[in-house]
Amino acid sequence: MFPTSTGGPVMPPVPAAEGTPNLQGSLISLISKSEIRYEGTLYTINPEENTIALHNVRVMGTEGRVRGNQIPAGDGQYEFIIFRGSDIKDLTVYDQPASRAQPLLSPQPLTDPAVLTAW
């Protein structure tokens, strides 16, 4: 893992397998088994550790997917979040790479078990 400007570790990018498209840099919408949706730029997929790392991640909340208490969307943006693959319910890859810059705000602490680490 490599340190970032904020001191958190970052996994080196893993090249796409031969014959598969390189999705690095694509905008990803990910829903965890906790029904929380995240949007960010695909940084890497680590098949050995069964993890997916997204860059410039926004937490969109549960958006009505659960009964009872909803988790609201967050105001901040995480530089990176590494997700446990086994806790991902749905993942959508948008065709166009993420090109919109979002202002970096301080994010709220995450309690989703799908999140291994975030900074």
C-alpha positions, 0 to 999 in steps of 0.5 A, a space after each residue: 500500500 502507498 501513503 496519500 497526501 492525507 496519510 492513509 494507505 492506498 492500494 496500487 492500481 491493479 491492471 485489468 485482466 487480458 480481454 476485459 475492459 479497464 474500468 479504472 476511472 469510471 464512475 461507480 454506484 455501489 450499494 452495500 448489504 446495509 442498503 447504503 449507496 456510495 458513488 465514487 471513481 473506481 481506483 482498483 479491484 483487488 481479487 486476492 483480497 476481494 476488495 474494491 477501492 473507490 476514490 472521491 467517494 460520496 455517501 448517498 445514504 439508504 434513500 428509502 431502501 430500508 424500513 424504519 430509520 434511514 441513513 441520510 446522505 453525507 455532506 462530505 467526501 472521502 478521498 478513498 473507501 475500500 469495500 469488502 467485496 462480500 458486503 457489496 449488494 449491487 454495483 453499477 459502472 457508468 460508461 463515462 469516466 468521472 469528470 466532475 470535480 466535487 468540493 472536498 468536505 469533511 465526511 461523517 464517520 462510517 458505521 457500515 460493515 462493508 467499509 474496511 477503511 475510509 479516509 
